[in-house]
Amino acid sequence: MLRFIARRLVGMVLVLFVVSLIVFLIFNVIPNSPPAQRLAGKNATPTLVKSIEEEWGFDESLPKQYVTMMKKVFTGELIQYSPRVPVDDRIKEGIPATLSLSIGAGIIWLAFGLLLGYLAAIRAGGWLDRTLTGVAVAGISIPVFLLAPVLIYFLTYKLEIFPNGGYVGWTEDPWEWLQHMILPWFTLAVLSIGFYSRVLRSNMLDVMNEDYVRTARAKGLSERKVMSRHVLRNSLIPITTLFGLDFGATIAGTAIITEVLFNIEGIGLYAAESIGKLELPPIMGITLYGAFFVVFINALVDIAYAYLDPRVRLGSTAR
Amino acid sequence: MSAAPILSVRDLRVGFATEGGLLQAVDKVSFDLAPGEVLAIVGESGSGKSVTAQTMIGLTRSKNARIEGSVKLDGEELLDADDATMRRLRGEKIGMVFQDPMTSFNPVYRLGAQIVEAIRAHQEDVGKDQARRRVVELFESVGIPNAERRIDDYPHEFSGGMRQRAMIAMALALEPEVLIADEPTTALDVTIQAQILHLLEDLNRERGLATILITHDLGVVAEVADRVLVMYAGRVVEEGTLDEIFYDPQHPYTWGLMGSLTRLDRPRPHRLPQIAGSPPSLLDLPQGCPFRPRCPHEFSKCTEYPALEARLPDAPDHRDRCWLNPDQKREKRQVEGQIGLEAPEGVPRG
């Protein structure tokens, strides 16, 4: 098992290296205009452009340029130029909000997705199944940018249940934090709840036809145990993969729209602002930060996968 | 069979409502099974043998299933028993071994844990350690070496034959009175098949276990069965003792099955004989005898459905569903020249 984890971590580092190369190529090499000009932003003075050119070593060879860029990223010297703020600081400031949003939403969509999927599967073909299917399809179909304003309009302006956007650190005031997060969480989770419940339902219906489920019944287990210990347990394996991909993608990008709509000062909002102002350094930093999370979470998922499915632990057995 | 039957099946019918109409998978199957007896149910895929077995333990119950007749275990009717009763009987009174040991264990749990689960589902007061010790004993009794260590292996770490032994250990975990083995050797290598069959035979003898062996392999039947039920299109077409079926088969379908056996004591045929055609659709059975379209000996009477009855004066328990009279049968069977084993001395047949 340890060997498996080690192998996976080495793989993770390799993937991150390739991602950083691609980011470097996209931002600094491929565009057909002086990179310093673009890094400086829209209204840069010639002096600023000149200093950036020297700072980033754009007259040197590409490998050297790559090393310079990575040095900046890792030492926190990556800065946005108008106004001059270290990108690192902004990302660090944004992380609590973004993680609060993503992790909370992740827990909600997993919990509700699995619950609804499980209920639909054990009642497959019945009215409950059909109702849940309808709900799931609705959840998948409603776009976030429609759902969020509707929720804000009714629950915030009309009924005044929830505060109007913004973010309160949970160390400052946990109750306020919770109140500010509930709407964004559900907004972000609705699509995935629908999607996960559908996927779990169909996984479970597949697994129900497996021979080992018949064996479980033949040995006299109760229907509830057959469903939870055998059908559900084995149906969760593909869900884990899906969750890893989706959760990574949420932290790294999907949360952007929700953060903008609810004015949550996380990394997503920072990314949206930077894109609006065409500021390259933050976008560069956020891209790498996002890639790190996606890769890191997928490595975690692979490790969880080995725990869930013993056949995956090839390194730990004799074969 | 003098002993009182432990399992008694009468006129069992199992149909499934499908879009194409009612599919009669099993039609009026009856048999008795005594303790210590091995009953083989033989037939092609789709002949209803597995459905018969699974219906006995309530695994075919569903909204679309139409089940009639009677299945009595120790005098208790199983077909109207509620689900909780059936659950208690499964494993505790009737153990079941399935065809493919590769897919019949849950891949994500350790083998020992899966058997402990079976024990504790019925005996809640048995502690985990105690159940584990029982599993080790069971593994030893079915011939799994290093039982102590191997109960913590996952199914994929076992070979096919060992896995089938573990399956048998699981079926025996609660010391059932009846063991249903559904094609227990089909997925195994020939050498392993023999080992598993001998294991089943030993268990049957030592524990007085009543065994139903479902198979399409007459070689397996010859090895262990006391009595044989030949099924075709959901019906029993012939039944009798092992000797009766092998040395004096009465139904042309049984002849066909016998003919498709490879024989080491005969010259090798140019091609392995087979029964022409394929089994009829259960949704669209021919009128009369269901084997009629494939039968080389069909005659005018065959459009009438023959009853399952004893047609030989000296063998009251050897029943079949064929209109030919016994003399015609022996004659036609010999013309084919490939039927039956050579009768040993003392069996006055053919």
Chai-1 contact restraints between the chains, C-beta under 6 A:
chainA,res_idxA,chainB,res_idxB,connection_type,confidence,min_distance_angstrom,max_distance_angstrom,comment,restraint_id
A,D211,B,T103,contact,1.0,0.0,6.0,A-B,restraint_1
A,D211,B,S104,contact,1.0,0.0,6.0,A-B,restraint_2
A,Y212,B,S104,contact,1.0,0.0,6.0,A-B,restraint_3
A,Y212,B,F105,contact,1.0,0.0,6.0,A-B,restraint_4
A,Y212,B,N106,contact,1.0,0.0,6.0,A-B,restraint_5
A,T215,B,S104,contact,1.0,0.0,6.0,A-B,restraint_6
A,R217,B,L59,contact,1.0,0.0,6.0,A-B,restraint_7
A,A218,B,R90,contact,1.0,0.0,6.0,A-B,restraint_8
A,A218,B,M96,contact,1.0,0.0,6.0,A-B,restraint_9
A,K219,B,G91,contact,1.0,0.0,6.0,A-B,restraint_10
A,K219,B,A118,contact,1.0,0.0,6.0,A-B,restraint_11
A,G220,B,R87,contact,1.0,0.0,6.0,A-B,restraint_12
A,G220,B,R90,contact,1.0,0.0,6.0,A-B,restraint_13
A,G220,B,G91,contact,1.0,0.0,6.0,A-B,restraint_14
A,G220,B,A121,contact,1.0,0.0,6.0,A-B,restraint_15
A,G220,B,H122,contact,1.0,0.0,6.0,A-B,restraint_16
A,L221,B,A121,contact,1.0,0.0,6.0,A-B,restraint_17
A,H230,B,N106,contact,1.0,0.0,6.0,A-B,restraint_18
A,D309,B,V108,contact,1.0,0.0,6.0,A-B,restraint_19
A,P310,B,Y154,contact,1.0,0.0,6.0,A-B,restraint_20
A,R311,B,P107,contact,1.0,0.0,6.0,A-B,restraint_21
A,R311,B,H156,contact,1.0,0.0,6.0,A-B,restraint_22
